[in-house]
Amino acid sequence: MVLPDKDTNAMRLFLREFAKTIPNGRHAVLVADQASWHKTPKLKVPSNISLVFLPPYSPELNPIEQLWRQLKHTWLANRCFKDYNDVLDSAAQAWREFVQIPGAIKKLCSRSWTILAS
């Protein structure tokens, strides 16, 4: 999802859509940083999802930070965008290209101290 804002409503929309992808009888654990829109009591987390929070100020533990850095460095840096829609389209295209690279997410987001189950 490419959303125009980072706020409680965007997180609510994301969680609602994510919950739909979880098979019946399964439960997902989503690791999140401590952004205010992740932790607000106003956020209604679907019953098939649990949020686990990283320690504050620990971007090295948050794989999405490495992923965003890769997207920005490889596809989005040093360019001008025509307008807001061009930013959204470019971000979506960068993501589509990135996920076509075999093993890219696992390689970028794995840590030597974790075990990823298939």
C-alpha positions in Angstrom: 0.0 0.0 0.0 1.2 3.5 -0.8 -0.6 5.9 1.4 -0.3 9.7 1.5 -0.1 10.0 5.3 1.5 8.3 8.2 -1.2 8.5 10.9 -3.7 6.4 12.8 -6.2 6.3 9.9 -3.5 5.0 7.5 -2.4 2.4 10.1 -6.0 1.3 10.6 -6.5 0.9 6.9 -3.3 -1.1 6.6 -4.2 -3.4 9.5 -7.7 -4.0 8.1 -6.3 -4.9 4.7 -3.5 -7.0 6.2 -5.9 -8.9 8.4 -7.8 -10.0 5.3 -4.7 -11.8 4.0 -4.3 -14.0 7.1 -5.8 -17.5 6.7 -8.7 -18.5 8.9 -7.5 -20.0 12.2 -4.1 -18.3 11.9 -2.7 -15.3 13.9 -0.1 -12.8 12.7 2.5 -11.0 14.8 3.5 -7.7 13.3 6.7 -6.0 14.6 6.4 -2.2 14.7 8.4 0.7 15.9 7.0 3.0 18.5 5.5 5.6 16.2 2.6 7.3 17.8 0.2 6.0 15.2 1.3 2.4 16.0 0.7 2.8 19.7 -2.3 5.0 20.1 -5.3 3.6 22.0 -7.4 5.0 19.1 -6.0 2.2 16.9 -8.2 -0.8 16.7 -6.0 -3.8 16.0 -7.9 -6.7 14.3 -8.3 -9.8 16.5 -6.1 -11.9 14.3 -3.1 -9.6 14.6 -0.8 -8.8 17.6 1.6 -5.9 17.6 5.0 -6.3 19.1 7.0 -3.1 19.6 10.7 -2.6 19.0 12.7 -0.6 21.6 12.6 3.1 21.1 15.2 4.6 18.8 16.4 1.3 17.3 16.3 1.6 13.5 19.0 -1.1 13.2 16.4 -3.6 14.5 13.7 -2.5 12.1 14.2 -4.2 8.7 11.9 -1.8 6.9 14.4 1.0 7.5 17.0 -1.0 5.4 14.4 -1.7 2.8 13.4 2.0 2.5 17.1 3.0 2.3 17.6 0.5 -0.5 14.5 1.7 -2.4 15.5 5.4 -2.0 19.2 4.7 -2.9 18.5 2.5 -6.0 15.3 4.0 -7.5 14.2 7.2 -5.9 17.3 9.3 -5.1 18.6 12.3 -7.1 15.5 12.9 -9.2 12.8 15.4 -9.4 9.1 14.4 -9.4 6.5 16.1 -11.5 3.9 16.0 -8.8 2.5 14.1 -5.9 1.1 11.3 -8.1 4.5 10.9 -9.7 6.0 10.3 -6.2 3.3 7.7 -5.5 3.8 6.0 -8.9 7.6 6.0 -8.5 7.5 4.5 -5.0 5.1 1.8 -6.2 7.3 1.1 -9.2 10.4 0.9 -7.1 8.7 -1.6 -4.8 7.5 -3.7 -7.8 11.1 -3.8 -9.2 12.6 -4.6 -5.8 10.4 -7.6 -5.1 11.3 -9.1 -8.5 14.9 -9.6 -7.3 15.1 -13.2 -6.0 15.9 -13.3 -2.3 16.2 -9.5 -2.0 13.9 -9.0 1.0 15.3 -12.0 2.9 18.9 -10.9 2.2 18.3 -7.3 3.2 16.2 -7.9 6.2 17.8 -11.0 7.7 19.9 -10.8 10.8 22.6 -13.2 11.8 21.0 -13.6 15.2 17.5 -14.6 13.8 16.2 -17.8 12.3 13.7 -17.3 9.5 11.3 -20.2 9.1 9.9 -21.0 5.7 
